[in-house]
Amino acid sequence: MSRKKERLAEDADFVRSACTDVEVQEITVDAADTDSVQQALENASEALSDIPLEFVLFNTARTGPSKFFDFSAEELEADLRVCNIVWSIEIIR
């Protein structure tokens, strides 16, 4: 799973070339959007078919150059959404 389709495709191609006996699913997700995260988890569950989805490693962050205290309200809100998305999904379930 990744937000950037291009990077996801590159990573998937790398895994496919390194491990020919695995199936790689490419699932895009926007971690700041609860609907996108829910859809991505549903897509992962479908891809696994009869194997239950038991674990998701949540390793996301918004990174980029910025000056201390120089964030707009929208940027701060997006950061908080990324930080709280896992908690929100658990509440929804």
Sine and cosine of phi, psi and omega as CSV:
sin_phi,cos_phi,sin_psi,cos_psi,sin_omega,cos_omega
0.00,0.00,0.65,-0.76,0.05,-1.00
-0.31,-0.95,0.41,-0.91,0.06,-1.00
-0.98,0.21,-0.57,0.82,-0.07,-1.00
-1.00,-0.05,0.93,-0.36,-0.04,-1.00
-0.86,0.51,-0.64,0.77,-0.04,-1.00
-0.91,0.42,-0.72,0.70,0.01,-1.00
-0.91,0.41,-0.64,0.77,0.04,-1.00
-0.87,0.49,-0.69,0.72,0.02,-1.00
-0.89,0.45,-0.66,0.75,0.04,-1.00
-0.89,0.46,-0.72,0.69,0.00,-1.00
-0.90,0.44,-0.66,0.75,0.01,-1.00
-0.90,0.44,-0.67,0.74,0.04,-1.00
-0.89,0.46,-0.64,0.77,0.03,-1.00
-0.88,0.48,-0.73,0.68,0.00,-1.00
-0.89,0.45,-0.69,0.73,0.01,-1.00
-0.87,0.48,-0.62,0.79,-0.01,-1.00
-0.96,0.27,-0.49,0.87,-0.01,-1.00
-0.99,0.11,-0.48,0.88,-0.07,-1.00
-0.71,-0.71,1.00,-0.09,-0.08,-1.00
-0.96,0.27,-0.24,0.97,-0.06,-1.00
-0.98,-0.19,0.40,0.92,0.03,-1.00
-0.86,-0.51,0.43,-0.90,0.11,-0.99
-0.98,-0.22,0.78,-0.62,-0.03,-1.00
-0.92,-0.39,0.82,-0.57,0.06,-1.00
-0.97,-0.26,0.72,-0.69,0.05,-1.00
-0.97,-0.24,0.91,-0.41,-0.04,-1.00
-0.81,-0.59,0.86,-0.50,0.03,-1.00
-1.00,0.03,0.50,-0.87,-0.03,-1.00
-0.41,-0.91,0.61,-0.79,0.13,-0.99
-0.96,-0.30,0.96,-0.30,-0.11,-0.99
-0.91,0.42,-0.25,0.97,0.03,-1.00
-1.00,0.01,0.01,1.00,-0.06,-1.00
-0.85,-0.52,0.94,-0.35,-0.08,-1.00
-0.87,0.50,-0.59,0.81,0.03,-1.00
-0.90,0.43,-0.64,0.77,0.03,-1.00
-0.90,0.43,-0.66,0.75,0.02,-1.00
-0.91,0.41,-0.70,0.72,0.01,-1.00
-0.87,0.49,-0.69,0.72,0.02,-1.00
-0.90,0.44,-0.65,0.76,0.01,-1.00
-0.89,0.45,-0.66,0.75,0.03,-1.00
-0.91,0.41,-0.62,0.78,0.06,-1.00
-0.91,0.42,-0.66,0.76,0.05,-1.00
-0.89,0.45,-0.65,0.76,0.03,-1.00
-0.91,0.42,-0.68,0.74,0.02,-1.00
-0.89,0.46,-0.68,0.74,0.05,-1.00
-0.89,0.46,-0.67,0.74,-0.02,-1.00
-0.89,0.45,-0.51,0.86,0.01,-1.00
-0.98,0.19,-0.25,0.97,0.04,-1.00
0.88,0.48,-0.93,-0.37,-0.06,-1.00
-1.00,0.08,-0.05,1.00,0.00,-1.00
-1.00,-0.02,0.88,-0.48,-0.03,-1.00
-0.92,0.40,0.65,-0.76,0.10,-1.00
-0.97,0.25,0.92,-0.39,-0.10,-1.00
-0.94,-0.33,-0.34,0.94,-0.14,-0.99
-0.46,-0.89,0.68,-0.74,0.13,-0.99
-0.75,-0.66,0.82,-0.57,0.08,-1.00
-1.00,0.10,0.90,-0.43,-0.02,-1.00
-1.00,-0.08,0.97,-0.25,-0.07,-1.00
-0.73,-0.68,0.94,0.33,-0.08,-1.00
-0.81,-0.59,0.43,-0.90,0.04,-1.00
-0.29,-0.96,0.40,-0.92,0.16,-0.99
-0.98,-0.19,0.86,-0.50,-0.01,-1.00
-0.80,-0.60,0.39,-0.92,0.05,-1.00
0.36,-0.93,0.27,-0.96,-0.02,-1.00
-0.93,0.36,0.64,-0.77,0.07,-1.00
-0.32,-0.95,0.32,-0.95,0.07,-1.00
-0.99,-0.16,0.60,-0.80,0.02,-1.00
-0.81,0.58,0.76,-0.65,-0.01,-1.00
0.91,0.42,0.33,0.94,-0.01,-1.00
-0.90,-0.44,0.82,0.57,0.01,-1.00
-0.90,-0.44,0.64,-0.77,0.11,-0.99
-0.98,0.20,0.24,-0.97,0.03,-1.00
-0.88,0.47,-0.60,0.80,0.01,-1.00
-0.91,0.42,-0.66,0.75,0.02,-1.00
-0.91,0.40,-0.66,0.75,0.03,-1.00
-0.90,0.44,-0.68,0.73,0.02,-1.00
-0.88,0.47,-0.66,0.75,0.03,-1.00
-0.89,0.46,-0.66,0.75,0.05,-1.00
-0.87,0.49,-0.71,0.71,-0.01,-1.00
-0.91,0.41,-0.59,0.81,0.04,-1.00
-0.88,0.47,-0.70,0.71,0.01,-1.00
-0.88,0.47,-0.67,0.74,-0.02,-1.00
-0.92,0.39,-0.53,0.85,-0.13,-0.99
-0.97,-0.24,0.06,1.00,-0.10,-0.99
-0.90,0.43,-0.64,0.77,-0.01,-1.00
-0.91,0.42,-0.69,0.72,0.04,-1.00
-0.86,0.50,-0.67,0.74,0.00,-1.00
-0.90,0.43,-0.67,0.74,0.01,-1.00
-0.89,0.45,-0.64,0.77,0.02,-1.00
-0.90,0.44,-0.62,0.78,0.03,-1.00
-0.91,0.42,-0.65,0.76,-0.02,-1.00
-0.89,0.46,-0.65,0.76,-0.04,-1.00
-0.93,0.37,0.00,0.00,0.00,0.00
